[in-house]
Amino acid sequence: MTVPLTEALKGLMAQRTPRAIEASGAHEAAVLLLMDQRLDDYYLLLTVRSNYVRLHKGEIAFAGGRPESVDSDLQATALRETWEEMGIQEGDVTVLGQLDSVLTRTDFLVTPYVGFIPYPYIFTTNDREVSEVLEVPLESLLDPVNTRHEARVNRAGVLDRRHAYAFGSHLIYGATAWIMTQFLDMVEAAKLQAATEEVSL
């Protein structure tokens, strides 16, 4: 019997230690890469940031933000921010694991978590922060035709070359795309593992 993608991803993330970044003076933050499963595919759920926020107006992002005193850890931060931005109850999220931290161009050290929610789900977005919820099929992101390339000079003066992703009229780039690349690489690893296990049966 084929292992569900969510279980395969949870197993892969449990086997590794997320890479930490030393970034003196950077602001801590946490985000939640959310997915659900439908009849045709798994979908990733992202937000389009409103024009009212201070940073990254109109950009595509995962729900998240900076820790507050009520948060027990960064995972709690990601879950709380997801509730505040999208109206998703913490109890409805199954956290699958943690990805490597990334450092944004605005000096935020972001710790990403991966979560799964039931489908369908009624979102109650915070209009001050979110203008739209994007529901992106996983296969669309895995299709090389939708991959773009970006290059940026990092804080050490080194040119970083990374992937970005097209979805309709939207372009997913920057730290969101870097986190997504990690996730997609893990999805590919899960698929390869599943294929190997099927052959060995």
N, C-alpha and C positions, 0 to 999 in steps of 0.2 A: 504494500500500500504506500502511495506517495505521501511524504511528509508535507503538510501545508507550509507555504512560504514563511508565514509568521513564525512557526515553530523552528524552521531551519535557520532563520535569521537570529532568533533568540539564542539558539545553540551556538552559532558562530560568534556572536557578540560575547557570550559567556566564556568563550575559550580564549579571549584576548584581553590585554590590558590597554585601555584607551591611551593614546599618546597625549602627554601634557606639554604645554608650551610655557617657557619662562618668558614673561613679558612684564618687566618692571613698569609700574605706573598705569598699566592697562586696567580698564573697568571690567569686572566680571559680569557675565550674563549667561543665560541658558535659554535654549529653544527646544521645541518639540516638533520633530518630523512626524507628522501624522499620516496614517494610511487607513483605508478601509477596503473591504472586498465586496465586489458586485458580481453579477452573473458573468460578465464579459472579461473582467480584469480586476486587478488591484488598482486603487487610485491613491495618489498623494494629495493632501489637502494643504494648500498654501493660502496666504493672505496677500492682498494688494493693500499696501499701507496708504492711509488717507493723506490728504494735503494738510491736515491739522497737526500732524506729528512734527517734532522738532528735527529729526534726522530721517533720511531715506524716504522722503515723500514720494509716493506713487510707485515705490519699488516692490518687488515680490519678495516675500519673506515667510519664514516659519513663525508661528506664534511664539513669543518669548520676550524676555526683558531682563532687567537687573534684579538681583535678590533684595528682599525686604526682610525686616526683623521677624516677620511671622513665618518665614520659610526655614525649615529644618535643614535643608541642603539645596543644591542646585537643581536636583530633580523636582523638588517641591516648588522651586521657582518656576520651572518650565510648565508644570501642571497648573499652578495658580495663574500664570499669565495666559495660558490657553483658555482657562475659564473666563478671565476678564475680557479677552479679545474676541473669543468665538462662542462663548457660552457653553463650552463642553465641560460637563461635570467630571471631576477627578475620578470618581468611582466608575465612570464609563470608559476610562482609558486603561488599556493593558500595556504597561511599559515593557518593551522587548529588550532594551539595552542602551548602551551609551556608545557614541562615536568619538573620534579624536577631536580635540578642541581646535578652533581656528581663531586667528587674529584678524579682525576687520581693519579696513583702511581708516576707520574712525576710532581706532584704538580700543575696541571691545574684544575681550578674550571670551569667546563664546563656547560653551559646552553643550553639544547637541545630544538629545535623547531621541529614541525611536519609539513611537506608540501606535497602538491599533485601537480603533473604535468600531462599534457596530454600525451597520448600514441598514436602512437609512437613518440619518441623524438630522435633527432640526437645529441649525446654527442660530444663535442669537448674538450677532456681532455688535461690538462697540463702535459706533459710527465715528467716534473721535479718533479711533486708531485704525480701523479697517474699513476700506471702501468696497471690498469684494472678496469672496472666498473662491479660489481657483481649485477645481477638481480635475486633476491631471492624470490620465491613464498611465500606468507604469510602462506599458509597452511603447507608448509614444516617446517617453524619455530614453528608453533603451534603443530606439531606432536611430542609427547613426545619421540619418538624414536631418534630424533635428538638433544635432550637436553643433555648437559654434565654438569659437576659440577666442580667448581674451588674454591680454598680456598687461601686467601691471608691475611697476617698480615697488618693491616692498620697503619697509622701514630700514632695512639693512643695505638698501641700494641695489638689491639683486632683482633681476627681471624674472617674475613668476609667470609661467604660461599655464593657463588652466582652461577647463571647459566651461561653456555657458550652454543654455538649452532654450530652444524656441518652442513655444506652444501657442498656436494661433497667432494673434497679433502681439503676444507677450514675449519678452526675453527674460529668462531667469539667469542672473549673473551674480558676480561678487561672492560674498561669503555664503549666501544661500545655495549657489551653484556648487561651491567647493564642498559643502556638506552633502549636497545631493550626489556628487560624484563618488564620495565615500560610500554612500548608501547603495548606489547603483553597482559599484564594484562588489559590494557584499551580496547583492542580489545575484549577480553573475556567478559568484563563488558558490552560492547556495544551489543554483541551477546545475552547475557542474558537479557538485557533490551528489545531488539527487540522481543525475544521469549515471554517475559512476556506481552508485549503490544499486540502481536498477539493473545495470549490466552484470553486477556481481551476484545477483540473486540466482 
